[in-house]
Amino acid sequence: MTFDWHREAEKQWDGRASFWNKNSKSMWDEGSRKTIIPKFENHVPKGAKVADLGCGDGYGSYLLHNRGYKVIGLDLSKEMIDKANERLEDQTLHFIQGDITSLPFESESFNAVLCVNAMEWVRHPIEALLEMKRIVKPGGKLLIGILGPTAKPRENSYPRLNGEKVICNTMMPWEFRQLALENGLNVIDGHGVYKREVRDQHINGLPEELKQALTFMWVFVLEKE
C-alpha cells in the first residue's frame, strides 16, 4: 500500500487530540510556549488579522483573540478543530480544518501568521512556507516555531532508520532559516526555548547555530519583503 503522508498525519493527530487538549493550556501559560504570545505582540499590532496554522485545540488562537487580534485557526486534524470549536465564545474567532501546504485563503489576506511546531509534520516544508508567504501581505510578519534537536517529539522520526514510514521530517532550525532566506523572507528576530538543564551561562557568547543546537524549540520572526 502506498504511504499517504497527509492522511497518516491527520490520523495520528486525531489520535493525539485528547492528550493535547489536556496539556495545551499549561504549555502556553507556563511551559514551552509561554514566550510566544509576548514575542508576537512585540511585532504585530493589535487588531491585525492572523492565521494560526497548525492551531491544535485552539488555545493559542484563543489567547491571541483575547489580546485583540482577529484570528482564524487552521489544523489538519478534525478532532483538534472539534476541540478548538468548544472554546468559541463569539463569532469573531474561527476554526477550520485544512492543510498548511494548500491553504484555503486568498493571497495577501492576512497581516501575520503564527505557526508553532507544525512544519515538522509535513513532507515538504517548502510547500508550507510558500503558502504562508502567499497569504501574508507585504511587510507582514510570520512567527514560526521549529523544534530543536533536543525536543522529545523528534523521536517520531527515528523509525525511518529502520525503513519505516514516518510523518515527522528532520528539518532543523538552521535549515529552516536558510529556507526562509532563500524564499524572500527576512529574519528579524528569534529566540530559543530550552530545557531546564540549559542555563544562561551555557549559551551566552555562542553563535546562533550552536544556541539552536541546544534548543527544544527556536522561535523565528520573519518579515515578507
Beta strands, then each sheet from edge to edge (+ up, - down):
strand 1: 49-53
strand 2: 70-75
strand 3: 94-97
strand 4: 110-116
strand 5: 136-147
strand 6: 185-193
strand 7: 217-224
sheet 1: 3+ 2+ 1+ 4+ 5+ 7- 6+
end
